[in-house]
């Protein structure tokens, strides 16, 4: 099944649902073919009103800013436009979910490409925070794209003392991104260095917190009705 990444949210005939939001904290994702050029729309308009007007705006605004910051980086879909307060449009990239076998094939070429993508994000001051196979896309040209920047964090621009916790958090999340890369490498059969093994150990509590959120809390929220 082909995947995509952002588009418009108003013409029913010109759009195709790619993913219904699994919980109120997630957006619907559409493929929009209006105008002849396919794009992808991420849309919070079906979320409960309180969430749509408060949290939905914050989440979409943060994600849009991260994508704009990453403009021009290989392997990141281009942000195109904001569509009102509850949706935005981005570039459509055709491709499929990569497999562990594909990542580990050819001497780990795609793993190395993924590491380059993540390093480029960090250089721009953005952490992804959700590096999983389901949030990646492999094009027919064997280029990896990173998807779903909903959990991404942007490093504070100021160096004032009140932004120090944000800088500390960014540094820690950068390490968790690298630890996730190491885990993927291990799952692909690669040998981990002592530094990579230590990195995984140092970020274990963050992994436990993420699993608690996804396995216990999000399933409860997904039972909340959307419009």
TAMOMO-V718266 format. One record per residue. N is the residue number from 1. RES is the residue in one small letter. PHI is phi in radians with two decimals (* if undefined). Layout:
n	res	phi
N	RES	PHI
N	RES	PHI
This chain:
n	res	phi
1	x	*
2	x	-1.36
3	x	-2.00
4	x	-2.70
5	x	-2.44
6	x	-2.69
7	x	-3.07
8	x	-1.32
9	x	-2.50
10	x	-2.29
11	x	-1.85
12	x	-1.01
13	x	-1.23
14	x	-1.67
15	x	-2.27
16	x	-2.25
17	x	-1.23
18	x	-1.72
19	x	-2.73
20	x	-1.34
21	x	-1.05
22	x	-1.31
23	x	-2.69
24	x	-1.06
25	x	-1.53
26	x	-2.01
27	x	-1.72
28	x	-1.28
29	x	-2.17
30	x	-2.12
31	x	-1.67
32	x	-1.95
33	x	-1.89
34	x	-1.06
35	x	1.53
36	x	1.59
37	x	-1.89
38	x	-1.16
39	x	-2.37
40	x	-2.14
41	x	-2.05
42	x	-1.84
43	x	-2.34
44	x	-1.72
45	x	-1.18
46	x	-1.58
47	x	-1.21
48	x	-0.92
49	x	-0.97
50	x	-1.06
51	x	-1.30
52	x	-1.07
53	x	-1.48
54	x	-1.94
55	x	-1.17
56	x	-1.04
57	x	-1.11
58	x	-1.13
59	x	-1.13
60	x	-1.17
61	x	-1.11
62	x	-1.14
63	x	-1.12
64	x	-1.09
65	x	-1.12
66	x	-1.11
67	x	-1.13
68	x	-1.15
69	x	-1.10
70	x	-1.59
71	x	-0.94
72	x	1.60
73	x	-1.37
74	x	-1.12
75	x	1.50
76	x	-2.20
77	x	-1.02
78	x	-1.34
79	x	-1.25
80	x	-1.89
81	x	-2.93
82	x	-1.52
83	x	-1.96
84	x	1.22
85	x	-1.41
86	x	-2.04
87	x	-2.70
88	x	-2.53
89	x	-2.00
90	x	-2.46
91	x	-1.04
92	x	-1.60
93	x	-2.17
94	x	-1.29
95	x	2.90
96	x	-2.33
97	x	-1.12
98	x	-1.33
99	x	-1.83
100	x	-1.06
101	x	-1.08
102	x	-1.16
103	x	-1.12
104	x	-1.52
105	x	-1.27
106	x	0.97
107	x	1.19
108	x	1.30
109	x	-1.04
110	x	-1.24
111	x	-1.09
112	x	-1.13
113	x	-1.12
114	x	-1.08
115	x	-1.07
116	x	-1.14
117	x	-1.07
118	x	-1.16
119	x	-1.09
120	x	-1.15
121	x	-1.04
122	x	-1.11
123	x	-1.10
124	x	-1.45
125	x	1.48
126	x	-2.28
127	x	-1.90
128	x	-1.45
129	x	1.30
130	x	-2.64
131	x	-1.39
132	x	-2.28
133	x	-1.03
134	x	-1.21
135	x	-1.85
136	x	-2.26
137	x	-2.47
138	x	-1.98
139	x	-1.39
140	x	-1.05
141	x	-1.56
142	x	1.06
143	x	-1.90
144	x	-1.50
145	x	-2.08
146	x	-1.66
147	x	-2.04
148	x	0.96
149	x	-1.67
150	x	-1.11
151	x	-1.73
152	x	-1.15
153	x	-2.22
154	x	-1.78
155	x	-1.11
156	x	-0.99
157	x	-1.31
158	x	-1.44
159	x	-1.85
160	x	-1.10
161	x	-1.09
162	x	-1.29
163	x	-1.70
164	x	-1.02
165	x	-1.03
166	x	-1.14
167	x	-1.21
168	x	-1.10
169	x	-1.10
170	x	-1.05
171	x	-1.09
172	x	-1.20
173	x	-1.16
174	x	-1.09
175	x	-1.17
176	x	-1.17
177	x	-1.01
178	x	-1.16
179	x	-1.16
180	x	-1.17
181	x	-1.07
182	x	-1.12
183	x	-1.13
184	x	-1.09
185	x	-1.04
186	x	-1.11
187	x	-1.14
188	x	-1.48
189	x	1.63
190	x	-1.39
191	x	-1.48
192	x	-1.57
193	x	-1.36
194	x	-1.05
195	x	-1.12
196	x	-1.16
197	x	-1.13
198	x	-1.14
199	x	-1.07
200	x	-1.10
201	x	-1.12
202	x	-1.24
203	x	-1.99
204	x	-1.10
205	x	-1.14
206	x	-1.16
207	x	-1.14
208	x	-1.11
209	x	-1.12
210	x	-1.12
211	x	-1.16
212	x	-1.06
213	x	-1.08
214	x	-1.37
215	x	-1.65
216	x	-1.96
217	x	-1.49
218	x	-1.03
219	x	-1.03
220	x	-1.18
221	x	-1.19
222	x	-1.21
223	x	-1.48
224	x	-1.21
225	x	-1.30
226	x	-1.81
227	x	-1.25
